[in-house]
Amino acid sequence: MNKPLADRLRPSSIDDIVGQRHLLAPGKPLRKIVESGEIPNLIFCGPSGVGKTTLATYIANKTHKTLKKLNGTTASTADIKSIVSGLDTFEGINGILLYLDEIQYFNKKQQQTLLEYIENGSITLIASTTENPYFYVYNAILSRCTVFEFKSVEPKEVEKALSRAAKLLGEEQGTEVELCGGAAEKIAAGCGGDVRKALNALELSAIAADTEDGVKKITVEIAEQLVQKSSMRYDRDGDEHYDIVSAYQKSMRGSDPDAALHYLGRLLEAGDLPSACRRLMVCACEDVGLAYPQIIPIVKACVDIAQAVGLPEARIPLADAVIMVCNAPKSNSGEAAIDAALGDIRRGNSGPVPRRLQNMHYDGEDNPNKGQHYIYPHDYPNHYTYQQYLPDAIKDRRYYRFGDNKNEQAFKAYWDRIKNEK
């Protein structure tokens, strides 16, 4: 009974594993691999609490292999060698399946030691990680494993696990456990797709529930109090952080205020005010830009207010600014122009600054062409006259192209008229 409920509720069949229908539904490749009993080396990547350990345990039981578990945060090379030494004992008769959780914490030397044993077939490896394995796992191991991505579990799937768990709790305690009203829905919705978190909340709710007529009744009120407040998946250093801030900016760029506010809310609920502010200011400059340049100081003022008042009040000026950015006309002509200029510079397409633009105060005796020859535009009608500003090598380059929005087209019409009046 000291084991967590998630560990006690291990599935007896593959259909008991909730979620991951894209991997485990009938006919899917991973299910076929599991059912074949011929298990290759695998890497499961995805958020915590979505069934990676559960499936590895099920595979070990189905194939009658001895399951050994290590965690990358604490395990050493000696632990790996100790497991391999068991191959010549009774527990190694059907082979050993090593489940290595958080493989991203293994350094290169540790992963190379592991490679030796999976390469010669001493062990079958199932590794799991919450990070992108292509960034964190040694290439030689990746090339010998098949990677499967696990996803957050949908609330309806979580409810199935809660139903099984409530039945198990009743059997263990000798008292029926009933999820009343919308308690199951409340727990499932509040766990953020993490089945383990949902089961923990259920177990606490069962402890706190009152017994009526021999039945422990978990009400919505109890569930609401015991479901952890921060149910959203978020790690400022992990993939989920970058997914959310990317979706936040892309929703503003795509002029969808509802989606942008949703992702803003997720950032603020996680307390990540800096990311919410930074991406908002970037979007104002990058995606609205010259189509409505007045928005840039407005957004900056909203960000300044948000940072001055802090959360939770910061949500109000930020929401105003996000909605404004979503509804503003869009132009990325400024970004495209500077990127084109930087591209030329990085390719070496440059040259000396034209003499007329240099900060020249003295001509050497060896200079036959005395004088700077700079033309002062304010001495001419409309404060403009033609002269070459770019270096000779790229004098005809064009980086900036007028956007098709009203603001930039007004600029274009003005300068077309002025520059044609030469």
N, C-alpha and C positions, 0 to 999 in steps of 0.2 A: 504493500500500500504506500510505501515511501516513494516509489517510482512515479514520475509525472503521469498524468492521465494519458497524454499523447503516446507514451511508451507502452502503457498497458493496453491501449486500444489498437494494437497492430492488426492489420487486415488478414483474414483467412483466405481471401481470394483477391485477384487483381481488380475485380469490380468493386471491392470495398474501398479502394483508394480513391479519394474524392479529388475532383479537378483533373487537370492535365489530359483532357479528352483528346487534344491534338496529338498526344503521344500514346495514350493507353486505350483509346476506343478500339473495338474490334476491327482488325484489318490494318491498324497503324503499325509502322515498322518496329518501334520499340516494343510494342506488345508482342509482336511476332518473335522478336529476339528473345524476350523473357520466356515465352511459352515453349520455345525450341529447347531451352535448357543449355544451349551453347552460348555462354555469356562472354563477349569480348571485353576488353578494357574500355571503361566508359567514364565520361565526365558529365556530371549534372550541374548546370549553372542556373541560377535563378534566386529569387528572394528567399529569406528564411521562412520556415513553417509552411512550405507548399508541397511537401511529400518526398523530398529527395532521400532523406534517411529512411523513411517508410518503405519506399520502393527498393532501396538497397537491401534492407532487412528481409523483405518479401522474396527478393531474388535469391538471397543466401538460403533461406528456408526451402524454397522450391527446388533448388539445385543440390541441396544437402551439403553445401560447403560450410566450412567453419567460418563464421563471421568474426572478424577482428576489426575493431574501430580505433582510429587515431584522430586526433585533432591537430591541425597544422600549427595552432598557436602554442602548443605545449610539447608535441612529439619531437623526438630526436632521431638521428640516424641509428642509434643503438636500439630504439624501439622497433624500427623496421627490421633490423637484423634478428631481434628476439622473436618476432612473429615468424620470420622465415625459418628459424631454427625448429619451429614446431612442425615443419613438413615431414620430418622423419618420425613423428610420434603418431599416436592413435588419432589425434584431432586433424591430422593432415591427410587422412585416407582419401577423402573425396575432394581434397584441394582446399585452399584457403582463399576466401574473398576478403580483401582489405578495403574497408570503407574509410577513406581519408577525407575528413571534413575540413573545409577552409584550406584547401591545398595552396591557395595564393600566399599563405604565410611560410611555406617551405622555401628556403633559399635555393640557389642553383645547385649547390653541392648536395643538399638533401634530395632534391629532385633527381639528380644524376644517380644517387645511390638507389633510389626507387626504380629508376629506369633499368638498372641491371637485372632486377628481379622480375619485372613485368616482361622484359625482352626475352628472358629464357623460360618464361611460363611458370615460374615458381609460384607466383600468386596471380590472382585476378584482381585488378584494381577498379574500384568505383570511387572516383574522387568527386567532391562537390565544392562549389564556390559560389559566393554571392556576387563576385566580380566577373568582368569579362575575361574568360579563360585565355583568349588570344593575346591579352596584354600581360597576364600574370603567370601563365604556365609555360614551362620550358618547352621549346619547339619539338625536341625529340620525344617528349611525352605526348604532346598534342598529336604528333604524327602517328602514334601507336594507339590512340584512343578515339572513340566516336563521341562527339559532343552533342548533348541534347539540352535544349533550353526549357526550363520549367517556368510557369507563369503564375501570377497571383490567382488564388482560387475564388471563383465567383460565389456570392452569398448563398445562392440556392444550393450549391455543392457543399458549402460549409454546413448548412442546415442538416444535410444527410449525416455528416460526421457527428453533429451535436445529438441527433436522434439516437445513433448507435451508442454514443458516450453516455447519454442519460440512462439507457437501458443497462449498460455495464455498471454504472454507479449504483443503480438500484439492486443489481445482483450482488455487488460487493457489500453493500450496507444492509441488505435484507429489507430495505424500504424503497418502494417505488418512487422514482424521481420524475416529476412531470413538468414540462415546459409549458407554462400557461400563456394563453393569449398570444401576444407577439414577442414573447421572450426570446425564442429561437431566432427570429428575424432581427431583433435588437442586437443580440450577441454576434450574429453572422455579419451584420452590416458594420458593426463597430470594430471588427478585428482586422480590417484592412487587407483581407485576402490571406491572412496568416492563420492557418488551422490550429497550430499549436497555441497561439494566443487565445483563440476562441475556446479551446478545450480548457485552458487554465481558468478563463472567466467562468465557464460552466461549473467547474469543480468548486470554485469559490462561492458561486451562487448557490450550489447545492448545500454547502456548509451553512450559509447564512439563511437558507429558506426555512420557513415555518412548516411544521408537519400538521396536516389536517386529515383526519380519518385515515391515518396510516400512510399518507402520501406526502412526500416533500414537494411543495409547490413553488417553483421558481417563477416569480412574477416579472412583468416588464420593469417595475420599479426597482426590484433587486438587481436585475440584469443591467439596468442603466447605471446604477451606482458602482457596479463592479467591473464593467467593461472599461479598459484603460482609456483615458481621455485621448491620448495621442495614438490613434489607431492608424494614422497615415504612415505609409512606408516612406522614410526619408533619411538619407545619410549625406551630409554635406560633402563628403569626400568620395561618395560612391556613384555608380551609374544612375541611380534613381534621381539624385540631385540634378545631374546634367539633363536627364530626360525631362524633368519638370521645368527647368528654366528654359530649355529649348522649346518645349510646347508653349510656354508662356509667351516667348517672343514671337514664335511663328503664328500664334493665334492673333496677336496684335497686328503683325504684318498682314495676316489674312483678313483683317477687319471683322473679326468675330468677337464682339465684346463679352458674350456669355462664356465662351471658352476661356478667354483671357482672364476674366474675373475668377473663374474656377481655379486656374493655375495660380493666380495671385493669392487666392485664399489658401491653397495648399502650402505655398511658401510662407505666408504669414502664420498659419496654424503651427508650422514647424519652427516659428520664431526667426526665420531667415529674412529679416528686413533688408540687409545689405544686398542680397541677390535680387530681391524684388525691385529695389531702387535702381541698381546698376543697369539691369536689363531694360528697365523702362526708359532710362535716359538714352541708352544706346539705340533703342527702337525709335525714339523721337528723332534722333539725328540720322540714323541709317535708313529708316523705312518711310518716314514722313518727309523729313529733310526740306528741300527747297520747294516742295509742293505747298507747304505751309510753315515757313521758317519761324513764324511767331510762336509756334508750339514749343520750341526748344526752351526759351526762358520760362514759359508757363510750367512745363513739366519740371524744370529745375526748381521752381518755386514750390511746387507740390512736394517734391522730394525733400526739400529743406524743411518744410512744415512737418512732414512725416518723421524725419529724424529728430526734430526738435521736441515733438510731443510723445514720440515712442508708441509702442503697442499698448492697448488695442486701438487707440484713436488714430494711429497712423494709417489704418485701413481706409479711412474716409478720403483724405487727399489723394492717396494712391489710387483708389477706385475711380475718383474723378479723372485723374490723369490717364489711367488705362482706357477708360471709355472714350476720352477725347482722342487719344492716339488711334484707337480702333476706328473711330468715325471720321478721322481726318483723311484728306486725299493723300495718296502715296507717291513717292518718287525716291528712287535710289540713285539718281544721277550724280549726286555728290560723291557717294561711295564708289560708284563705277569710275568716276573721273580720277579720284586719287589712287585707286587700285591700278588704273591704266598707267598713270604717271610713275608709280612705284615699280611697276613691271618693267618699264623702259630703263629706269635707273638700275635695277637689279641685273638687267641683261647687259649693262654697260653702255646703253644708248644715251650718251650725255655729251659733254664737251665744256669748254671754257665759257664762263659767263660773258656775254657780249660786252665789248668795251664800254659802250654807252651806259650800261647798267652797273658797271663796277664802281667801287668806292675809291675813285682815283682823285688824288690831290696833287700829283706831281708826275710829269712826264720825263723819263730819262733822256739823256742826250742822244741815245741810240734809236729813239722812237721817231720815225720820219713823219708820222701822222699825229701831230700834236692836237691835244684837246680830247675831251670825252665824247662830245657830240650827242649828249642826251637831249631829247626834246621834251619840254615840260608841258604835259597835256592841258593844264589849266590856262595856258596862253592861247588856246584855240577854241573855236565855237563848240559848244556842247561838251567842253572839257575833254575832248578826244582828238587825237591825230594818230595816224598809223606810224608805228616803228616796230622793228623786230625785237622781241624780248627773249625768245628761246635761243639756245645755243645754235650755232650754224648747222651742226650735224643733224639736228632734229627740228629745224626751223618751221617745217610744215606740219608738225604733229598736231593732232586734235585729241584731247582727252575728254573734255566736257561736251556732252550732247544735251541740248535742252530737252527736258521732260515734256510729256504731252499734257501736263496739267495747266490749269488757268494761270497760275502764278508764273511759272517758267515761260509759258508762251507769251505772257505780257512782257517779260524781260526780253525775249527773242524779238518781238515786234519792235520794241524800243531800239535795240541795238542794230537790228537790220536797217532801220531808218537812219540812225546816226552814222553807222559805218559806211553806208552807201552814199552819204553826203560828203564824200572826200573831195 
